[in-house]
Amino acid sequence: MSIQTSLEHVEQKKEKGFIRNLLNRMDINAVLPLVGFIVIVVVFAFLTDMRIVQPNSINLILSQVYVLMIAASGVFMVMTIGGLDFSQGSILGLSSIIISYLSFYNIILAIIAGVVAGAAIGAINGFFHVKFRIPSFIVTICTMFLFRGLNAYLTTNSPVAAHVSVTSYNVTWLKMLLTILVLLILYLVFNYTKLGMVLKAIGAGETAARFSGVRTNLTKFLVFTAAGAITGFAAFLNVIKVGSITATAGNQLETQILISLVLGGMPITGGAKVRFYNIVVGTLIFCILNNGLVMLALDTAVQQLIKGIIFVLVVALTIDRKSIQVVK
Amino acid sequence: MKRFREEGRTVIFISHDLSEVIELTDTITILRDGEYIDTVDSDKVTEDDLKRHMVGRELKGHYYRTDYGEPISDEVVLTVEGLTVSGVFEDVSFKLHKGEILGIGGLSDCGMHELGKAIFGASENRRGTVALANGTRINSIRDALLNNMAYTSKDRDNESVVVFETIRNNICLPSVDKLAERGVLRHKKLDRFAREFAEMIQVKMTDVNQFVSSLSGGNKQKVVLARWLGKDFDIIVLDSPTRGIDVKVKADIYTLMYELKKKGKSIIMISEEIQELMGMSDRILIMKDGRINGEILRSPDLSEEDFIAKMV
């Protein structure tokens, strides 16, 4: 250890309290989500008199998890490189509408079209971010508004209804299978391929990554496109669940994804400390929290407040203060 | 600092620069590896004494190469022609030979640091050509890496190493294409690869999965060099390789440079330290105001004045 860090250590032990010292030495990003998950389950099991762990309740929670988890896994990659994607809700909406339209012809064609539409919006995001160096949160907010307008237009007269047969796909085993499949593929790509290593490097130090031979511009473009495509696929699971798409479809999805990932322990600026399980644990915590608060019959305003407080606390605990750079 | 002292105040001055420390202070305290070693009077101690305390063993007055008169090979490995970046440097041309250590020196704003980047293909509005012996042009960082060129930046933390990543990933990153087996990366293989090269240069660390941010400047530079050793190169551009590094690691880096030279690797060393250029280079180009202003050949009779005359 260099002289500097050993002096830091001494100072810490003396001044800061026991808890701070403990927090600094634990890898909080790794421990927090798992502890949080257990705490949430226990707390709500207690507060709802065990209602939340009944099979019906569990089924209900799970049915909300699939779309969120799949979409979150795409955004996970965007956030790893330090970007943000606020257009996810609009992507879900547009892809859902397209899938609904095409469900009258061929369901496979419909799914492919949904994925392509999502990829297209993602590509727009990526293009403007990379080519014109506009920060990603600005680009994606713009596309969010743009396509939300388009979705509203397409549903002007009435919600877009899918063919009645789509509900036949709404079975738990299929949804679970698709979700697990997507997660598995992304897990393998993220942890065992060059792309995964490159994403973390870009998130942790883009310039240094570029000097190491990483094609940063191309990679960033691909990641935004992929995030759009993956959400386009999640739209399929959305359509089979709700059957018809309204103007507000997908609203707030981007926020829900962001909160889920953060609850799962992901540093909001990405980098090397991200872990794939952030997606899974975070989404589960989010959905349990949501449902638990509803079960407690709390006023919606109070529910929002509680969720907001938890979010701020978790961000404060998990943000990688040392490596904060400009949000990209 | 002198003014503070005259006003009766106290200054604690922390530095690697031994001559500065001896000149400006009254007493010197030496630390090594986190432990207190000794406190001496500044007017009773020499640089060699300090070095001995810092390193724990006898370190000769100079730790550069001790050979002179060795001929430089005729084989040209890199030709730089008319290289220009507007406003920074102008019309730079030279040839690099196999097994040569070519020093480039000058004042800090003479354009040599940007020249280093431009040679590596990292400059955006560069005119002129950088070409290998077989005619291949180097126009981008990818070109450079595909053709076995390497580069260590003066701005270590932003350009040479991803600070908030592990030592392992830093060492493996430039070599990731050759480490992948049909696209798949095996973590054990990456660990072994990183360990091999980290140990080769003796990076002081607890484990390859430690974050680079916890290392000292000298060790960070060792990680940078380890990654290029892992990638293997024929030509390397070192920009300020020993800046902010203590004598022990400096000596290690110079030894490494000499070994690379013996193996036939070609090195371009950009440095603001005249002593370093004099001690290590076969040939030195001096830059002034963006142009090459002189060429000096290795010789035991060089003096700083020879350099300063051309630099200023």
Chai-1 contact restraints between the chains, C-beta under 6 A:
chainA,res_idxA,chainB,res_idxB,connection_type,confidence,min_distance_angstrom,max_distance_angstrom,comment,restraint_id
A,S2,B,S216,contact,1.0,0.0,6.0,A-B,restraint_1
A,I3,B,G34,contact,1.0,0.0,6.0,A-B,restraint_2
A,S6,B,G34,contact,1.0,0.0,6.0,A-B,restraint_3
A,Y192,B,V184,contact,1.0,0.0,6.0,A-B,restraint_4
A,Y192,B,L185,contact,1.0,0.0,6.0,A-B,restraint_5
A,T193,B,G183,contact,1.0,0.0,6.0,A-B,restraint_6
A,K194,B,V176,contact,1.0,0.0,6.0,A-B,restraint_7
A,K194,B,A180,contact,1.0,0.0,6.0,A-B,restraint_8
A,A201,B,V162,contact,1.0,0.0,6.0,A-B,restraint_9
A,A201,B,L173,contact,1.0,0.0,6.0,A-B,restraint_10
A,A204,B,V162,contact,1.0,0.0,6.0,A-B,restraint_11
A,A204,B,F164,contact,1.0,0.0,6.0,A-B,restraint_12
A,A204,B,E165,contact,1.0,0.0,6.0,A-B,restraint_13
A,G205,B,V162,contact,1.0,0.0,6.0,A-B,restraint_14
A,T207,B,N158,contact,1.0,0.0,6.0,A-B,restraint_15
A,T207,B,E159,contact,1.0,0.0,6.0,A-B,restraint_16
A,A208,B,E159,contact,1.0,0.0,6.0,A-B,restraint_17
A,A208,B,V161,contact,1.0,0.0,6.0,A-B,restraint_18
A,A208,B,V162,contact,1.0,0.0,6.0,A-B,restraint_19
A,F211,B,E159,contact,1.0,0.0,6.0,A-B,restraint_20
A,S212,B,L173,contact,1.0,0.0,6.0,A-B,restraint_21
A,S212,B,P174,contact,1.0,0.0,6.0,A-B,restraint_22
A,G213,B,I141,contact,1.0,0.0,6.0,A-B,restraint_23
A,G213,B,L145,contact,1.0,0.0,6.0,A-B,restraint_24
A,G213,B,P174,contact,1.0,0.0,6.0,A-B,restraint_25
A,G271,B,F164,contact,1.0,0.0,6.0,A-B,restraint_26
A,A272,B,F164,contact,1.0,0.0,6.0,A-B,restraint_27
A,A272,B,E165,contact,1.0,0.0,6.0,A-B,restraint_28
A,S323,B,F164,contact,1.0,0.0,6.0,A-B,restraint_29
